[in-house]
Amino acid sequence: MHRINRTRGLVLALLLVMAAAVPLVAQEAALPGSRAAEQSLRPYAFVFIAYTLVWVFVLGWIVAVARRLARLERRLEV
């Protein structure tokens, strides 16, 4: 029992150290000389549009298959 509590404490301490390190790494990326703050997502607009269209087509295909399957099940019940 004592060993389990000690292991939990070590895991919790490790998680806290990792959680504290994440903001420090994020702050380094946003230094004044960094070009990340100057970039925008405007050049990727076509990628977002294409991604959205693909999802619309996939969902439409799923709906079409579901309707055909329901129609087939109704035919088989008769």
Secondary structure as UniProt FT lines:
FT   HELIX           2..29
FT   TURN            32..33
FT   HELIX           36..38
FT   HELIX           42..44
FT   HELIX           45..77
//
